[in-house]
Amino acid sequence: IRDDSVKPTALAGSHRDIGSLIEVESREINDAFSDRLTKLPNRELLTARLERLMAQKRQQGQSMPLFALMFLDLDRFKLVNDSMGHLVGDQLLIAVAGRLRNCARPGDIVARFGGDEFVILLERLRDKDEAVRAGTRILNALSTPFEINGSEVVSGGSVGLVLSDEPATEAQDLLRFADMAMYHAKSQRKGQLQIYNQSMQDAVTRACDLQNELARALDRRQLLLHFQPFVATHSGEIRGLEALLRWQRRPDEIIPAGDFVPVAEEMGILDEIGDWVLRTACRQNVEWQRSGLPPVRMAVNLSPLQLQQRDFSQRVVSILKETGLDPRWLELELTESVLLQDAQEMQQVLDALARLGVGLSIDDFGTGYSSLAYLKKLTIHRLKIDKSFVGGLPGDGGDCAIVQAIVSMGRALRIGVVAEGVETQAQRQALQGMGCDCYQGFLCAPAMPAADFRARMAEPATGAKRIAKR
């Protein structure tokens, strides 16, 4: 306030208490950059700090102190959630956060990235070994069981580690590299630490190319079936054949199903491919019959995903009607693990298929859970002995005992038995001596395209005359 001569004579003003506003703003800032459950820094804070470090790296180049990023994923978190409930899962995440804080140095950032994923940012490292030691401390800490609500919970984790001297210019690049290394660690063996290297990037690039091409394989008509017969051990008569999926990725490259079916399952297109295989196999069988070949049972492998579809039996009926194949000339091959997923619902689907007249067989018998209860409950027509047991015949006493036991069990239950992977006459003779019905493998014939199989069957000595009448 000034007087008449404009000299300041006093001060006038007002004030108010903004302590509550400061508290609210502080809480909002804290909420924006911390995880509510674990109270760790969240993805946003971690990413912001990493972006600042990457900016310094771009400016300082080689003089920038070494830092590292660790991507951690808990190994059995889904199992804990499903079996013990989400509340226990939340308590486990809180406990994990506490152990990670104890393993980190004072200046390190331990952040929850989302779900059961954590990221640890290690700054000012002396060398790579210091980062590896930090990762090892974390894995050792997580390997000790957790005590939650009076129960012992076992978890553990897999860690991917990337160092700042990798050729990355953006924060997202470093995060992606650490994520790749973590998935590599998990795929090799859980509870491991894996350091990122360029070969992982190359593998991811190849996997992406594979997925992109596989997504268009059906439209491009690159999928095809090869066929391998199984024959009577004593006479060589053809008792059936198996349809085997192949992918003609390039004119000179044919990929077997085992190399791309897991990718198709991950992409969510396995169900579509499975329907194509079933339809194509049924149609081919009908074409052979119409061309004059005696009927023969066609075996088609089923994936667990197909059998989980509630309408699967109706879809089989639809395909049989569409192609005109009599159900008795179709056999569906299952794995033992499939039969134990949802016993009641699975039995309903399989019973419906059996009532249609479709044959059911167990593939790779002896390598799964080998629970014999389903042999009593389900209408199983054939057991296929896994080739890992056949390979040791006739010299391996253990393999001989296992094969003989399966053959004897099949006879007692009136279930046919096929030995897979037979390559020598000695193996065939051993199987014949044990009373094994049929065999499949290179000794009989390799898997072959439809045209080759048709030509083979047309040969007087080895063809249609050898097809069994039953």
ZAPAGU-650876 format. One record per residue (C-alpha): residue in three letters; chain; y, z, x. Coordinates in pm, 1 decimal. Example, Ala and Ser with C-alpha at 12.3 -4.5 7.8 and 13.67 -1.06 7.14 Angstrom:
! ZAPAGU-650876
<site ala,A,<-450.0,780.0,1230.0>>
<site ser,A,<-106.0,714.0,1367.0>>
***
This chain:
! ZAPAGU-650876
<site ile,A,<0.0,0.0,0.0>>
<site arg,A,<329.6,-105.2,150.2>>
<site asp,A,<679.7,27.0,96.0>>
<site asp,A,<996.7,-173.6,34.2>>
<site ser,A,<1018.7,-268.2,399.7>>
<site val,A,<660.4,-396.1,380.1>>
<site lys,A,<531.2,-123.2,602.4>>
<site pro,A,<182.3,7.5,518.7>>
<site thr,A,<205.2,358.2,386.2>>
<site ala,A,<-133.2,424.3,226.0>>
<site leu,A,<-477.6,284.3,155.1>>
<site ala,A,<-623.3,245.2,-193.3>>
<site gly,A,<-977.5,145.0,-276.4>>
<site ser,A,<-1300.0,230.9,-452.6>>
<site his,A,<-1658.0,281.8,-349.7>>
<site arg,A,<-1997.2,313.5,-506.8>>
<site asp,A,<-2341.0,425.6,-390.4>>
<site ile,A,<-2560.2,117.9,-319.4>>
<site gly,A,<-2848.2,315.4,-174.0>>
<site ser,A,<-3073.8,220.7,-466.1>>
<site leu,A,<-2985.3,-147.5,-422.9>>
<site ile,A,<-3068.3,-129.9,-52.4>>
<site glu,A,<-3400.2,32.5,-139.4>>
<site val,A,<-3485.0,-242.6,-390.5>>
<site glu,A,<-3387.9,-517.3,-148.7>>
<site ser,A,<-3593.0,-354.7,125.9>>
<site arg,A,<-3892.6,-330.4,-106.5>>
<site glu,A,<-3857.7,-696.4,-211.2>>
<site ile,A,<-3840.2,-806.6,150.3>>
<site asn,A,<-4144.8,-593.4,229.5>>
<site asp,A,<-4336.4,-735.1,-68.1>>
<site ala,A,<-4246.2,-1089.2,32.5>>
<site phe,A,<-4392.4,-1049.3,380.9>>
<site ser,A,<-4679.3,-802.6,338.7>>
<site asp,A,<-5012.8,-808.9,162.8>>
<site arg,A,<-5014.3,-568.8,-132.0>>
<site leu,A,<-5377.6,-467.9,-95.8>>
<site thr,A,<-5413.2,-411.9,278.3>>
<site lys,A,<-5042.1,-358.4,363.8>>
<site leu,A,<-5086.2,-601.6,651.8>>
<site pro,A,<-4836.1,-880.1,717.5>>
<site asn,A,<-4913.9,-1176.7,496.1>>
<site arg,A,<-4946.8,-1549.6,552.6>>
<site glu,A,<-4572.2,-1611.3,522.7>>
<site leu,A,<-4475.3,-1359.3,791.2>>
<site leu,A,<-4750.2,-1473.3,1026.4>>
<site thr,A,<-4656.8,-1839.1,980.7>>
<site ala,A,<-4286.5,-1770.0,1035.3>>
<site arg,A,<-4356.9,-1584.7,1359.8>>
<site leu,A,<-4595.6,-1855.0,1477.7>>
<site glu,A,<-4337.8,-2126.8,1403.6>>
<site arg,A,<-4082.8,-1943.2,1621.0>>
<site leu,A,<-4335.1,-1922.4,1903.8>>
<site met,A,<-4415.8,-2292.8,1873.0>>
<site ala,A,<-4043.4,-2375.1,1884.1>>
<site gln,A,<-4014.3,-2173.6,2207.7>>
<site lys,A,<-4317.8,-2355.6,2344.2>>
<site arg,A,<-4156.1,-2692.5,2276.2>>
<site gln,A,<-3840.0,-2577.1,2458.8>>
<site gln,A,<-3996.4,-2394.4,2752.6>>
<site gly,A,<-4309.5,-2603.5,2809.6>>
<site gln,A,<-4541.4,-2472.0,3081.4>>
<site ser,A,<-4317.0,-2171.9,3154.5>>
<site met,A,<-4389.8,-2029.9,2809.4>>
<site pro,A,<-4613.3,-1718.4,2831.7>>
<site leu,A,<-4966.3,-1777.2,2701.8>>
<site phe,A,<-5041.6,-1666.6,2346.6>>
<site ala,A,<-5343.1,-1710.5,2119.8>>
<site leu,A,<-5442.4,-1723.7,1755.7>>
<site met,A,<-5765.6,-1581.0,1612.3>>
<site phe,A,<-5896.1,-1680.4,1270.6>>
<site leu,A,<-6143.0,-1427.5,1125.7>>
<site asp,A,<-6367.6,-1474.4,823.2>>
<site leu,A,<-6594.1,-1197.4,693.4>>
<site asp,A,<-6958.0,-1306.2,689.3>>
<site arg,A,<-7106.1,-1138.4,383.0>>
<site phe,A,<-6803.3,-1069.5,167.4>>
<site lys,A,<-6917.9,-1278.6,-133.2>>
<site leu,A,<-7250.9,-1098.1,-133.6>>
<site val,A,<-7070.7,-760.4,-137.7>>
<site asn,A,<-6845.3,-875.2,-422.0>>
<site asp,A,<-7132.4,-1012.7,-628.3>>
<site ser,A,<-7372.4,-724.4,-573.2>>
<site met,A,<-7138.5,-422.5,-559.6>>
<site gly,A,<-6832.5,-536.1,-755.5>>
<site his,A,<-6476.2,-640.8,-676.5>>
<site leu,A,<-6349.8,-283.4,-642.2>>
<site val,A,<-6588.0,-224.7,-352.9>>
<site gly,A,<-6484.3,-563.8,-214.9>>
<site asp,A,<-6119.6,-455.0,-220.1>>
<site gln,A,<-6205.9,-127.6,-45.5>>
<site leu,A,<-6394.6,-324.2,218.1>>
<site leu,A,<-6089.4,-542.9,284.0>>
<site ile,A,<-5873.1,-231.5,324.3>>
<site ala,A,<-6126.2,-80.3,566.8>>
<site val,A,<-6145.3,-405.0,764.7>>
<site ala,A,<-5765.7,-412.8,789.4>>
<site gly,A,<-5770.4,-61.9,937.0>>
<site arg,A,<-6025.9,-155.4,1203.0>>
<site leu,A,<-5832.8,-469.2,1294.0>>
<site arg,A,<-5515.2,-265.4,1345.7>>
<site asn,A,<-5704.2,-30.8,1575.8>>
<site cys,A,<-5838.0,-324.3,1780.2>>
<site ala,A,<-5497.2,-493.0,1821.8>>
<site arg,A,<-5234.7,-417.2,2083.4>>
<site pro,A,<-4898.1,-275.1,1966.2>>
<site gly,A,<-4720.4,-611.5,1981.6>>
<site asp,A,<-4992.9,-817.5,1813.1>>
<site ile,A,<-4962.8,-932.6,1451.4>>
<site val,A,<-5265.9,-873.4,1229.5>>
<site ala,A,<-5222.0,-1058.8,899.8>>
<site arg,A,<-5430.3,-1109.7,590.5>>
<site phe,A,<-5431.1,-1482.2,532.5>>
<site gly,A,<-5600.0,-1475.8,192.9>>
<site gly,A,<-5931.5,-1374.1,40.0>>
<site asp,A,<-6151.8,-1242.5,320.5>>
<site glu,A,<-5965.1,-1431.8,594.0>>
<site phe,A,<-5751.4,-1260.4,856.1>>
<site val,A,<-5540.2,-1406.4,1136.7>>
<site ile,A,<-5445.9,-1221.5,1456.5>>
<site leu,A,<-5159.8,-1344.7,1674.6>>
<site leu,A,<-5183.1,-1230.8,2037.2>>
<site glu,A,<-4864.2,-1274.6,2241.6>>
<site arg,A,<-4794.3,-1256.6,2615.6>>
<site leu,A,<-5150.8,-1286.5,2739.2>>
<site arg,A,<-5237.5,-1280.2,3108.0>>
<site asp,A,<-5521.8,-1528.9,3065.9>>
<site lys,A,<-5790.1,-1657.7,2830.2>>
<site asp,A,<-6024.2,-1370.3,2913.5>>
<site glu,A,<-5782.6,-1118.0,2766.0>>
<site ala,A,<-5794.9,-1303.2,2434.4>>
<site val,A,<-6175.7,-1322.0,2447.0>>
<site arg,A,<-6196.4,-948.9,2510.1>>
<site ala,A,<-5975.3,-885.5,2206.8>>
<site gly,A,<-6200.1,-1103.4,1990.5>>
<site thr,A,<-6510.7,-927.6,2119.6>>
<site arg,A,<-6357.8,-586.9,2036.9>>
<site ile,A,<-6296.2,-704.9,1681.5>>
<site leu,A,<-6649.6,-837.4,1633.4>>
<site asn,A,<-6800.0,-517.2,1771.9>>
<site ala,A,<-6581.2,-308.0,1541.7>>
<site leu,A,<-6680.8,-507.5,1235.1>>
<site ser,A,<-7051.3,-495.5,1319.2>>
<site thr,A,<-7055.7,-120.2,1249.2>>
<site pro,A,<-7136.2,-52.4,879.2>>
<site phe,A,<-6854.0,69.0,653.1>>
<site glu,A,<-6876.0,383.1,441.3>>
<site ile,A,<-6730.2,297.2,97.9>>
<site asn,A,<-6759.4,525.8,-207.3>>
<site gly,A,<-7060.8,696.0,-55.3>>
<site ser,A,<-7242.1,369.5,12.3>>
<site glu,A,<-7304.0,192.3,340.4>>
<site val,A,<-7164.2,-161.0,339.3>>
<site val,A,<-7261.3,-407.4,614.0>>
<site ser,A,<-7021.7,-692.6,677.9>>
<site gly,A,<-6934.3,-844.4,1013.4>>
<site gly,A,<-6725.2,-1151.1,1084.2>>
<site ser,A,<-6695.5,-1483.2,1263.5>>
<site val,A,<-6394.1,-1556.1,1483.7>>
<site gly,A,<-6232.6,-1879.5,1591.4>>
<site leu,A,<-5994.2,-1857.4,1888.6>>
<site val,A,<-5735.2,-2111.3,2001.0>>
<site leu,A,<-5499.6,-2076.8,2298.4>>
<site ser,A,<-5140.9,-2196.1,2303.8>>
<site asp,A,<-5207.7,-2432.8,2594.7>>
<site glu,A,<-5391.1,-2668.7,2356.3>>
<site pro,A,<-5199.4,-2993.0,2280.4>>
<site ala,A,<-5040.1,-2870.1,1957.8>>
<site thr,A,<-4671.7,-2892.2,1867.6>>
<site glu,A,<-4667.3,-2738.6,1519.2>>
<site ala,A,<-4777.4,-2401.8,1384.7>>
<site gln,A,<-5006.7,-2568.6,1131.8>>
<site asp,A,<-5187.0,-2750.4,1413.6>>
<site leu,A,<-5273.0,-2424.8,1586.4>>
<site leu,A,<-5386.3,-2267.6,1259.0>>
<site arg,A,<-5604.9,-2569.9,1187.0>>
<site phe,A,<-5761.8,-2553.8,1534.6>>
<site ala,A,<-5840.0,-2182.8,1495.9>>
<site asp,A,<-5988.1,-2250.5,1152.2>>
<site met,A,<-6211.8,-2525.7,1295.9>>
<site ala,A,<-6334.3,-2293.1,1569.0>>
<site met,A,<-6410.6,-2022.9,1311.1>>
<site tyr,A,<-6619.9,-2258.6,1097.3>>
<site his,A,<-6799.3,-2376.8,1409.3>>
<site ala,A,<-6880.4,-2014.3,1494.2>>
<site lys,A,<-7007.3,-1952.4,1141.1>>
<site ser,A,<-7222.2,-2266.9,1141.5>>
<site gln,A,<-7379.6,-2180.7,1478.0>>
<site arg,A,<-7463.7,-1821.0,1402.2>>
<site lys,A,<-7269.2,-1558.9,1213.4>>
<site gly,A,<-7102.8,-1276.3,1403.2>>
<site gln,A,<-6989.1,-1498.8,1690.8>>
<site leu,A,<-6662.8,-1592.8,1862.5>>
<site gln,A,<-6596.5,-1959.6,1928.5>>
<site ile,A,<-6310.5,-2102.1,2137.9>>
<site tyr,A,<-6157.5,-2426.2,2011.1>>
<site asn,A,<-6213.6,-2745.2,2206.8>>
<site gln,A,<-6140.6,-3112.9,2144.2>>
<site ser,A,<-6500.8,-3191.3,2051.2>>
<site met,A,<-6454.7,-2983.6,1735.3>>
<site gln,A,<-6165.1,-3204.9,1631.5>>
<site asp,A,<-6379.0,-3511.2,1698.7>>
<site ala,A,<-6658.9,-3364.1,1488.1>>
<site val,A,<-6418.0,-3292.3,1201.0>>
<site thr,A,<-6283.0,-3646.3,1221.9>>
<site arg,A,<-6635.0,-3786.4,1205.1>>
<site ala,A,<-6715.5,-3558.4,911.7>>
<site cys,A,<-6401.6,-3672.8,725.1>>
<site asp,A,<-6490.2,-4036.6,787.9>>
<site leu,A,<-6842.8,-3966.6,664.6>>
<site gln,A,<-6712.5,-3805.6,345.8>>
<site asn,A,<-6465.9,-4085.9,277.2>>
<site glu,A,<-6734.2,-4351.1,318.4>>
<site leu,A,<-6998.8,-4155.3,127.7>>
<site ala,A,<-6762.4,-4118.7,-168.3>>
<site arg,A,<-6766.9,-4498.5,-202.7>>
<site ala,A,<-7130.4,-4558.4,-107.7>>
<site leu,A,<-7253.8,-4586.0,-467.2>>
<site asp,A,<-6978.1,-4826.6,-569.7>>
<site arg,A,<-7045.9,-5035.5,-260.5>>
<site arg,A,<-7420.2,-5035.9,-335.7>>
<site gln,A,<-7499.9,-4889.6,4.5>>
<site leu,A,<-7755.6,-4638.9,-121.9>>
<site leu,A,<-8115.4,-4756.7,-129.1>>
<site leu,A,<-8467.0,-4624.1,-163.5>>
<site his,A,<-8757.6,-4654.5,74.4>>
<site phe,A,<-9110.0,-4580.2,-43.2>>
<site gln,A,<-9398.7,-4405.7,131.9>>
<site pro,A,<-9743.9,-4390.9,-26.8>>
<site phe,A,<-9984.8,-4100.0,-18.7>>
<site val,A,<-10353.2,-4192.4,-21.8>>
<site ala,A,<-10694.3,-4040.4,-81.8>>
<site thr,A,<-10820.6,-3879.1,237.4>>
<site his,A,<-11177.1,-4012.7,200.5>>
<site ser,A,<-11113.8,-4366.8,66.6>>
<site gly,A,<-10755.3,-4466.8,146.3>>
<site glu,A,<-10683.4,-4540.7,-221.0>>
<site ile,A,<-10318.1,-4504.6,-307.4>>
<site arg,A,<-10269.8,-4206.9,-538.4>>
<site gly,A,<-9893.1,-4220.8,-554.4>>
<site leu,A,<-9579.6,-4282.1,-354.3>>
<site glu,A,<-9261.4,-4097.1,-273.4>>
<site ala,A,<-8913.1,-4242.0,-317.4>>
<site leu,A,<-8696.9,-4153.4,-15.6>>
<site leu,A,<-8318.4,-4188.8,-26.8>>
<site arg,A,<-8137.8,-4381.9,247.6>>
<site trp,A,<-7774.2,-4478.2,310.3>>
<site gln,A,<-7705.7,-4821.4,459.9>>
<site arg,A,<-7375.9,-4710.3,613.8>>
<site arg,A,<-7352.4,-5011.9,843.2>>
<site pro,A,<-7556.7,-5333.5,864.9>>
<site asp,A,<-7735.0,-5183.0,1165.6>>
<site glu,A,<-7720.2,-4816.4,1061.5>>
<site ile,A,<-7947.2,-4652.6,802.9>>
<site ile,A,<-7895.3,-4278.8,756.1>>
<site pro,A,<-8180.8,-4060.9,618.2>>
<site ala,A,<-8110.3,-3833.1,324.2>>
<site gly,A,<-8124.3,-3512.1,528.0>>
<site asp,A,<-7817.3,-3620.8,725.9>>
<site phe,A,<-7587.7,-3681.1,429.3>>
<site val,A,<-7724.0,-3499.6,122.0>>
<site pro,A,<-7566.9,-3165.3,233.3>>
<site val,A,<-7233.1,-3348.3,265.2>>
<site ala,A,<-7274.7,-3496.3,-82.2>>
<site glu,A,<-7349.0,-3149.5,-218.0>>
<site glu,A,<-7034.4,-3011.4,-56.2>>
<site met,A,<-6830.7,-3298.9,-202.7>>
<site gly,A,<-6966.2,-3238.8,-552.1>>
<site ile,A,<-7123.8,-3585.2,-588.7>>
<site leu,A,<-7489.1,-3492.3,-537.7>>
<site asp,A,<-7554.7,-3477.2,-910.9>>
<site glu,A,<-7436.9,-3836.3,-952.9>>
<site ile,A,<-7646.1,-3951.1,-656.7>>
<site gly,A,<-7948.8,-3765.1,-791.3>>
<site asp,A,<-7926.6,-3947.4,-1123.7>>
<site trp,A,<-7898.8,-4279.4,-938.1>>
<site val,A,<-8211.9,-4202.2,-733.2>>
<site leu,A,<-8413.1,-4105.6,-1041.0>>
<site arg,A,<-8300.2,-4409.7,-1239.7>>
<site thr,A,<-8358.8,-4651.8,-950.8>>
<site ala,A,<-8706.2,-4512.7,-874.4>>
<site cys,A,<-8812.6,-4536.8,-1240.0>>
<site arg,A,<-8677.6,-4890.1,-1271.4>>
<site gln,A,<-8856.9,-4998.9,-953.0>>
<site asn,A,<-9184.7,-4856.1,-1077.5>>
<site val,A,<-9153.0,-5052.1,-1400.6>>
<site glu,A,<-9072.9,-5371.7,-1209.1>>
<site trp,A,<-9387.5,-5333.8,-997.1>>
<site gln,A,<-9600.6,-5280.7,-1304.3>>
<site arg,A,<-9451.5,-5586.8,-1474.1>>
<site ser,A,<-9521.3,-5793.3,-1162.1>>
<site gly,A,<-9891.9,-5717.3,-1191.8>>
<site leu,A,<-9943.9,-5407.0,-979.1>>
<site pro,A,<-10153.7,-5132.3,-1140.2>>
<site pro,A,<-9949.4,-4825.8,-1242.0>>
<site val,A,<-9893.7,-4561.3,-974.9>>
<site arg,A,<-9716.0,-4227.9,-991.9>>
<site met,A,<-9370.1,-4224.2,-832.9>>
<site ala,A,<-9253.2,-3893.4,-679.5>>
<site val,A,<-8878.6,-3821.4,-668.7>>
<site asn,A,<-8721.7,-3525.0,-486.3>>
<site leu,A,<-8494.1,-3299.6,-691.0>>
<site ser,A,<-8207.8,-3089.2,-558.9>>
<site pro,A,<-8140.0,-2732.7,-679.8>>
<site leu,A,<-7811.8,-2854.1,-831.0>>
<site gln,A,<-7990.1,-3099.8,-1058.5>>
<site leu,A,<-8221.5,-2835.0,-1195.8>>
<site gln,A,<-7927.8,-2602.2,-1258.6>>
<site gln,A,<-7791.9,-2848.4,-1514.0>>
<site arg,A,<-7883.8,-2722.9,-1861.4>>
<site asp,A,<-7926.2,-3075.3,-1992.2>>
<site phe,A,<-8139.1,-3196.7,-1702.4>>
<site ser,A,<-8458.2,-3244.6,-1906.7>>
<site gln,A,<-8260.0,-3447.2,-2162.1>>
<site arg,A,<-8119.8,-3660.4,-1883.0>>
<site val,A,<-8472.1,-3731.2,-1758.0>>
<site val,A,<-8571.4,-3835.2,-2111.8>>
<site ser,A,<-8269.4,-4065.6,-2127.8>>
<site ile,A,<-8352.7,-4230.5,-1793.9>>
<site leu,A,<-8716.6,-4278.7,-1892.6>>
<site lys,A,<-8612.0,-4447.7,-2216.6>>
<site glu,A,<-8350.2,-4659.9,-2039.6>>
<site thr,A,<-8594.6,-4786.6,-1777.2>>
<site gly,A,<-8902.1,-4800.8,-2000.1>>
<site leu,A,<-9120.0,-4593.1,-1765.6>>
<site asp,A,<-9408.6,-4397.9,-1914.3>>
<site pro,A,<-9349.3,-4028.2,-1821.2>>
<site arg,A,<-9699.4,-3994.0,-1673.6>>
<site trp,A,<-9600.3,-4228.5,-1388.0>>
<site leu,A,<-9313.7,-4002.0,-1278.7>>
<site glu,A,<-9352.3,-3694.4,-1056.8>>
<site leu,A,<-9064.8,-3461.0,-965.8>>
<site glu,A,<-9082.7,-3280.5,-630.6>>
<site leu,A,<-8934.2,-2930.4,-607.6>>
<site thr,A,<-8892.4,-2687.9,-320.2>>
<site glu,A,<-9021.0,-2332.2,-340.2>>
<site ser,A,<-8670.9,-2184.1,-308.6>>
<site val,A,<-8559.5,-2371.8,-621.4>>
<site leu,A,<-8819.1,-2194.8,-832.8>>
<site leu,A,<-8686.1,-1849.5,-747.2>>
<site gln,A,<-8319.5,-1899.6,-836.1>>
<site asp,A,<-8323.6,-1825.2,-1209.5>>
<site ala,A,<-8684.6,-1779.5,-1309.7>>
<site gln,A,<-8644.3,-1776.3,-1687.7>>
<site glu,A,<-8397.7,-2062.0,-1724.0>>
<site met,A,<-8573.9,-2268.2,-1457.3>>
<site gln,A,<-8907.1,-2221.8,-1631.2>>
<site gln,A,<-8762.1,-2350.5,-1958.0>>
<site val,A,<-8638.7,-2668.9,-1788.6>>
<site leu,A,<-8966.9,-2727.8,-1605.9>>
<site asp,A,<-9176.1,-2653.2,-1915.0>>
<site ala,A,<-8974.6,-2911.9,-2107.2>>
<site leu,A,<-9043.4,-3169.3,-1833.6>>
<site ala,A,<-9414.6,-3087.4,-1830.0>>
<site arg,A,<-9432.4,-3131.2,-2207.9>>
<site leu,A,<-9290.3,-3480.1,-2160.9>>
<site gly,A,<-9588.8,-3563.0,-1941.0>>
<site val,A,<-9386.1,-3570.2,-1618.7>>
<site gly,A,<-9575.3,-3443.7,-1313.3>>
<site leu,A,<-9438.4,-3155.3,-1104.5>>
<site ser,A,<-9514.9,-3096.4,-736.5>>
<site ile,A,<-9407.3,-2841.8,-474.5>>
<site asp,A,<-9273.6,-3006.0,-158.3>>
<site asp,A,<-9302.1,-2852.7,190.8>>
<site phe,A,<-9538.2,-2590.3,55.2>>
<site gly,A,<-9576.8,-2284.8,275.8>>
<site thr,A,<-9231.9,-2293.0,438.1>>
<site gly,A,<-9037.9,-2124.7,156.9>>
<site tyr,A,<-9083.0,-1789.2,-10.7>>
<site ser,A,<-9446.0,-1872.5,-93.9>>
<site ser,A,<-9434.9,-1661.1,-408.5>>
<site leu,A,<-9751.2,-1764.5,-591.7>>
<site ala,A,<-9637.8,-1634.4,-929.8>>
<site tyr,A,<-9487.4,-1969.9,-1026.8>>
<site leu,A,<-9823.8,-2141.5,-975.5>>
<site lys,A,<-9952.8,-1925.8,-1259.3>>
<site lys,A,<-9650.3,-1963.2,-1487.4>>
<site leu,A,<-9566.7,-2331.4,-1438.5>>
<site thr,A,<-9761.6,-2651.3,-1489.3>>
<site ile,A,<-9776.7,-2765.1,-1126.3>>
<site his,A,<-9974.9,-3081.6,-1058.7>>
<site arg,A,<-9957.1,-3107.4,-680.4>>
<site leu,A,<-9889.1,-2906.3,-364.8>>
<site lys,A,<-9760.6,-3089.3,-57.5>>
<site ile,A,<-9851.7,-2906.7,263.8>>
<site asp,A,<-9558.2,-2910.7,505.4>>
<site lys,A,<-9605.7,-3126.9,813.4>>
<site ser,A,<-9533.9,-2829.6,1041.7>>
<site phe,A,<-9883.6,-2700.0,955.3>>
<site val,A,<-10050.2,-3040.8,974.5>>
<site gly,A,<-9916.7,-3121.8,1322.0>>
<site gly,A,<-10143.7,-2865.5,1489.6>>
<site leu,A,<-10464.7,-3001.2,1339.9>>
<site pro,A,<-10741.6,-2994.9,1443.5>>
<site gly,A,<-10687.1,-2783.4,1755.3>>
<site asp,A,<-10457.9,-2504.7,1632.9>>
<site gly,A,<-10662.5,-2229.9,1470.5>>
<site gly,A,<-10365.8,-2083.7,1286.0>>
<site asp,A,<-10265.2,-2417.1,1133.6>>
<site cys,A,<-10625.6,-2486.6,1036.4>>
<site ala,A,<-10651.7,-2151.2,861.5>>
<site ile,A,<-10326.4,-2203.9,668.2>>
<site val,A,<-10415.1,-2556.6,558.8>>
<site gln,A,<-10764.8,-2451.2,455.5>>
<site ala,A,<-10622.2,-2162.2,252.3>>
<site ile,A,<-10380.7,-2391.9,67.4>>
<site val,A,<-10652.6,-2648.5,-1.7>>
<site ser,A,<-10890.0,-2378.3,-132.5>>
<site met,A,<-10616.8,-2231.0,-352.0>>
<site gly,A,<-10534.8,-2574.8,-491.6>>
<site arg,A,<-10898.0,-2634.1,-578.1>>
<site ala,A,<-10931.8,-2294.7,-746.1>>
<site leu,A,<-10619.7,-2360.4,-956.7>>
<site arg,A,<-10713.7,-2726.8,-1014.4>>
<site ile,A,<-10395.8,-2844.0,-842.7>>
<site gly,A,<-10396.5,-3154.1,-623.9>>
<site val,A,<-10306.4,-3113.2,-254.8>>
<site val,A,<-10131.4,-3364.1,-26.6>>
<site ala,A,<-10092.9,-3309.7,348.4>>
<site glu,A,<-9762.5,-3445.1,482.2>>
<site gly,A,<-9691.5,-3588.7,825.2>>
<site val,A,<-10040.2,-3711.5,912.5>>
<site glu,A,<-10021.9,-3931.0,1222.5>>
<site thr,A,<-10371.0,-3936.2,1379.0>>
<site gln,A,<-10726.8,-4002.1,1270.7>>
<site ala,A,<-10823.4,-3659.7,1404.4>>
<site gln,A,<-10582.8,-3496.5,1162.3>>
<site arg,A,<-10713.3,-3705.6,872.1>>
<site gln,A,<-11072.9,-3621.0,955.6>>
<site ala,A,<-10990.4,-3250.3,977.3>>
<site leu,A,<-10823.3,-3266.9,635.5>>
<site gln,A,<-11118.6,-3453.3,489.6>>
<site gly,A,<-11352.5,-3186.9,623.2>>
<site met,A,<-11142.7,-2917.7,455.9>>
<site gly,A,<-11159.0,-3098.8,122.4>>
<site cys,A,<-10790.5,-3199.6,112.2>>
<site asp,A,<-10736.7,-3460.6,-161.2>>
<site cys,A,<-10466.9,-3681.2,-10.8>>
<site tyr,A,<-10246.4,-3733.2,288.7>>
<site gln,A,<-9910.4,-3892.5,360.5>>
<site gly,A,<-9764.1,-4003.2,692.2>>
<site phe,A,<-9740.4,-4275.8,953.3>>
<site leu,A,<-10118.6,-4304.2,980.4>>
<site cys,A,<-10117.0,-4440.4,627.0>>
<site ala,A,<-9777.3,-4615.2,622.2>>
<site pro,A,<-9416.7,-4544.0,712.7>>
<site ala,A,<-9147.5,-4536.9,446.4>>
<site met,A,<-9052.5,-4896.4,368.7>>
<site pro,A,<-8815.8,-5099.5,149.4>>
<site ala,A,<-8933.3,-5201.8,-197.8>>
<site ala,A,<-8995.5,-5565.0,-97.1>>
<site asp,A,<-9214.4,-5460.3,196.4>>
<site phe,A,<-9411.7,-5221.4,-20.6>>
<site arg,A,<-9465.4,-5495.5,-281.2>>
<site ala,A,<-9588.2,-5736.0,-11.6>>
<site arg,A,<-9822.4,-5470.7,129.8>>
<site met,A,<-9972.5,-5409.3,-211.9>>
<site ala,A,<-10025.8,-5782.3,-260.9>>
<site glu,A,<-10254.3,-5803.9,43.9>>
<site pro,A,<-10618.3,-5833.7,-67.1>>
<site ala,A,<-10760.3,-5587.4,181.7>>
<site thr,A,<-10497.0,-5316.4,163.8>>
<site gly,A,<-10312.2,-5381.6,-155.6>>
<site ala,A,<-10366.5,-5344.9,-525.4>>
<site lys,A,<-10741.2,-5295.1,-489.6>>
<site arg,A,<-10671.1,-4969.7,-310.1>>
<site ile,A,<-10452.5,-4829.6,-585.4>>
<site ala,A,<-10643.7,-4554.2,-756.7>>
<site lys,A,<-10725.0,-4606.1,-1122.7>>
<site arg,A,<-10617.1,-4257.7,-1215.6>>
***
